Amino acid sequence: MTTPRSTYVEAAGFEIHVTEWGNPTNPALVMWHGLARTGRDFDEAAAALADSYFVLCPDTLGRGLSGWARDYTTDYSYSSFGRIALDLLDKYKVDRLRWVGTSMGGLIGVTLAAGALKGRVTHLVINDIGPDIPATGTGRISSYVGNPPVYDTVVEMEQWLRENYAPFGDNTDAFWRRMTDTSVRRTDDGRVTVHYDPSIVSQFTHHQADLNVWPAYDAIEAKTLLLRGETSDVLSADVAQQMTLRGPRPHLEVLPGCGHAPTLASSREIEILRQFVGT
């Protein structure tokens, strides 16, 4: 079993937590998580792919073990996350890379692959996100992200995570326990809440333009794979179909038994990733 390494890197003036997997001499594979999650969500996929790649799984600013914003109105934006990503890659001396992005991480990958990292991202996986996000999807996400729960026990928090993230589909008990362990922090009074800064929800109000990525999407030249959860309320079937006809014209893989977003933790999903990034 590959053992991850927990590291802290100063990037764009912030302390960013990165979970590293594999040999740094291998080709780089960046895995970037969704809005209210952490890089530890990719443990299964990263552990499996670490035999061939140097896998980097950052916690986005304001999440997990990374620092929080100094000014949430500007720091929680794709331009800020992009600067952090670029600085991380410089610190790791990574030139060319593969990018796997879930939800927000997918849109960050789109903007970078079409912009600052154009020509450097060779393979792009967009996991259950697109240039047009239904209001029902953004509304559901912003409602829980902006109103983080507080419980007396971690066991109660695990139950909340299992219910709130039921669209993740069927995952093992070990997956949910790790998700719980990496998703909680204690409050000043000793109770339990989620690991992120509640102000990250401001991205929906202060940086709505970040979600308008059709121009960037159409400019992508990297080889691209599009994944969609079968019942996703964030990437509609119609938008996914449009995406296959525009920009990088990705192959679309619909993953059964889940909505937003596939966890990429099953052997089937990992094999899909391995086949794609290896070509």
Residue, then its C-alpha position, 0 to 999 in steps of 0.5 A: m500500500t502506498t503511503p501518502r506524505s502530508t506536506y505544507v507549501e507556501a504558495a502565493g503567500f498562503e500555507i497550502h496543505v498538499t497530500e503527496w503520493g508516489n515518486p517525485t521523479n514520475p510524471a505529475l498528476v494533480m487531483w483538485h477537489g470540489l467546493a467544500r471538500t479536501g484533497r484527501d477525497f482522492d485517497e483511493a485513486a491517488a494510492a492506485l495511480a501512485d505506482s506510475y505518477f507523482v500525485l499531488c492532492p492539494d487542499t484548496l485555500g479555506r479548506g482542510l489543513s490549508g490556510w484561510a483567506r485574508d480577504y474572502t471577497t478576493d481570495y476565494s476566487y478562481s484567479s486566486f486559486g490559479r495563482i496558488a496552483l501555479d506557485l505550487l507547480d513551480k515549488y515542485k518544479v513541475d512543467r507538464l502535468r495531468w489534471v483531474g478535477t472534481s466539480m470546482g476543481g474541474l472548472i479550475g482545471v478548465t480555466l488553467a488549461a485554457g490560460a496560464l497552463k495552456g500547453r502544460v496540461t496534457h490530459l484534463v479530466i473534468n468530473d461532473i461539472g460544466p459551463d452551465i450549472p443548473a440553479t437547482g444544483t448551485g442552490r443545493i450546494s450553497s445552502y449547505v456550504g453556507n450553513p455548516p452544521v455543528y454537532d456534539t459528536v463526530v459520530e453525528m457528523e458522520q451521519w450528516l456527511r453520509e446523508n448530505y453527500a448521498p449523491f456520491g453514491d455507494n461507497t465503503d464504510a472505510f471511505w465514509r469514516r476517512m471522509t469524516d476524519t478529514s472533514v471535521r474540526r473542533t469549535d472553541d467550545g469543543r463541539v464538531t463542525v466542518h473543516y472549511d471556512p464558511s465564507i467560501v460560499s461567497q464565491f457564488t456571490h462575489h465571483q459568479a463570473d468564475l462559473n462562465v467558462w464556455p470561452a475557456y472551455d472552447a480554448i482547451e487543447a489538452k486531451t480531455l475526458l468528461l465524467r458525469g454522475e448518472t443523476s447529477d443535478v450539477l452537470s445536466a445530460d444536455v450540457a454534457q452532450q454540448m460539451t462533447l461537441r465543442g472545445p476539446r470534444p471530450h469522450l463522455e463517460v456516464l457513471p451509474g449509481c451516483g449524482h454529484a459527484p462521482t468519488l473516483a474511488s471504485s476500481r472501475e472509476i480508477e481504471i477509467l482514469r488510468q486508461f485515460v491519463g496513460t494514453 
